[in-house]
Amino acid sequence: MSRLIRISQSCLSAAEKQSGMGVLDREFLGKGAEVQEFEQALAAFFGRPTVCVVNGTAAIHLAVQGCGIGHDDEVLVPSLTYVATFQAISATGARPVACDIDPATCTLDWRDAERRLTRKTKAIMPVHYSGGAGDLENIYDFARRHGLRVIEDAAHAFGTRHNGKRIGGFGDIACFSFDGIKNITSGEGGCVVADDPATLRRIQDARLLGVEKDTEKRYAGQRSWEFDVTAQGWRYHMSNIMAAIGIEQLKRFPELAAARQKLARHYDELLRNHPRIQPLKRDYDNVVPHIYAVRIKGLPDRNALRKQLLENGIQTGIHYQPNHELAFYRSSSALPLAATDAIFPELLSLPLHPDLTEQDIGAVCAQLKSLLHD
Ligand SMILES: *Cc1c(COP(=O)(O)O)cnc(C)c1O
């Protein structure tokens, strides 16, 4: 058997490794100069203030809390997302309300969300599934009409442009993940990008156990020995080791993004007009894809197909088991989720990461088509 074509993998060059080692050599591992430098580089990238944290889940948790949302409040969110999105919402005491998706894009259907509005609804959280931001204009219109905050789970969408603007560079709040296999990585890590100074201040303090203005102190090389705390905080700050890796990844991002886009375009081309395999509708001149998911119409047994692909050296994934099916979140859907329920058994994610070649994509498509033919 030839080498395994992995569904995803971290893609690190010597520069990231050296940069991380530099922090180990200097023996200042916590939150200091490298985190400040990474935040400044990200702020320049987005054109907006950026707060770095320990992972994407923490970014979402802090964003929800930073909007003053908590116990007994409700947040509209697509069921088809990683459980991190739901856990980050419920960590604040708020209730995630599972919404349906537009099956063509697998992103939030705001009309469905509207049916689930209550007096307790405080925010809507679109998830930029696979990197596409979906119907974001209408989601923002909907939010304005109902006085809701918009917290974008942009964990898949680092680098994506939407109507000419970078995700994170406009709107209310966007949360990103720098997990090892996301569009860029800092080992683990994540960030919140926002405009509103009051929200940003609450997020900055809450990531450092609620110690007020501790960020400024640490960036000045000091510690807060005497301080006040007025709100619940968490130990969610980013470390210098992570930031040092992230700084170098960000420099390489144009090349990493172009590789993902080229491979996704190649998939689209090879799968075009197939009678059963439906790629998602995405414009890869603007979308930087984190995953490449397809819908396989009339798929009777996804696990059997995945097993056969694996036997041929091709790893695949499932993004995601809908959250309203999980025991902890079963009560999140008072109304049916027809599109999600229909599409989920037919969703399959094919390998996508910058170290793959067009030949690899060709091999995956050939194998998949031949297995579906039998
Ligand atoms: C990865 C991911 C997260 C969480 O990010 P972590 O850095 O893994 O905590 C949240 N939402 C989605 C959709 C993700 O894919």
The ligand as an SDF file (V2000), in Angstrom:
LIG
                    3D

 15 15  0  0  0  0  0  0  0  0999 V2000
  -11.8080   24.1430   15.5950 C   0  0  0  0  0  0  0  0  0  0  0  0
  -13.1450   24.6930   15.8120 C   0  0  0  0  0  0  0  0  0  0  0  0
  -13.5160   25.3800   16.9760 C   0  0  0  0  0  0  0  0  0  0  0  0
  -12.6980   25.4440   18.2110 C   0  0  0  0  0  0  0  0  0  0  0  0
  -11.3750   25.7490   18.0770 O   0  0  0  0  0  0  0  0  0  0  0  0
  -10.2790   25.0590   19.0060 P   0  0  0  0  0  0  0  0  0  0  0  0
   -9.0540   25.8860   18.7360 O   0  0  0  0  0  0  0  0  0  0  0  0
  -10.1460   23.6510   18.5910 O   0  0  0  0  0  0  0  0  0  0  0  0
  -10.7370   25.1980   20.4190 O   0  0  0  0  0  0  0  0  0  0  0  0
  -14.7630   25.9650   17.0200 C   0  0  0  0  0  0  0  0  0  0  0  0
  -15.6220   25.8630   15.9980 N   0  0  0  0  0  0  0  0  0  0  0  0
  -15.3170   25.2010   14.8770 C   0  0  0  0  0  0  0  0  0  0  0  0
  -16.3150   25.1420   13.7710 C   0  0  0  0  0  0  0  0  0  0  0  0
  -14.0800   24.5780   14.7590 C   0  0  0  0  0  0  0  0  0  0  0  0
  -13.8010   23.8750   13.6570 O   0  0  0  0  0  0  0  0  0  0  0  0
  1  2  1  0
  2  3  1  0
  2 14  2  0
  3  4  1  0
  3 10  2  0
  4  5  1  0
  5  6  1  0
  6  7  2  0
  6  8  1  0
  6  9  1  0
 10 11  1  0
 11 12  2  0
 12 13  1  0
 12 14  1  0
 14 15  1  0
M  END
$$$$
